[in-house]
Amino acid sequence: MQKIIDTYQDDLLMIYNKDQLKDQSYNYLAIIKNDVKKQIIDNTITCNYDEDFESLLNIQVPDKTRKPAKLLSYTKTLEVLERQCYATIGCIIDKFPYTYSMNYVMLDGHMYFHTGKNGYKLKALDSIASVMVVEDLGMAYNGTHNFRSVQILGRLQENKDKALNTAILQKYIDKLNPNHAPLNDVMLDRTLVYEITFDYMMGRENLYLPKDI
């Protein structure tokens, strides 16, 4: 994957892995900006954003945006996720649409949440969900709103690896609450950690600046 990122840099929009491809003789599907020249990368299919890459996937993804110029690169999208710490999660529970907001941390490219071991929202585990992260950049000069946003679609999955949970919760403390009591086994036992798989990730930027800036 790193070869794809290094090759296309800010022209890379999305990467799909082998498990998401109909033709699993390839390892990756790279989606790049329109009019960017494709490069040959081993075991990788490359499509421009305006091409029919959706037919190559074994998962359903949202329709294309009508303003592709506003799309963030893959790398800048991950940078938004690293800078922010609060997300809204939308899911279906008992056939009812349900949304809730949670703090999150990123660790090794994965997005993790934590909560108690009981609660209504836990019914959404092992199901498909949509996550939205917004970086609020304030009102623009023309009356619209400046922002960067990231939409993620994937499956909510509990993490049961105690060593990984320890690292995740320690990052929560370090990033969000440095004055928190030291992490201990009681806290670990009372806390459920889960992540969302990145089946689809797309970043967008709405940024209007005065013409003299």
Order of alpha helices (4+ residues) and beta strands (2+ residues): alpha-beta-beta-beta-alpha-beta-beta-beta-beta-beta-beta-alpha-alpha-beta-beta
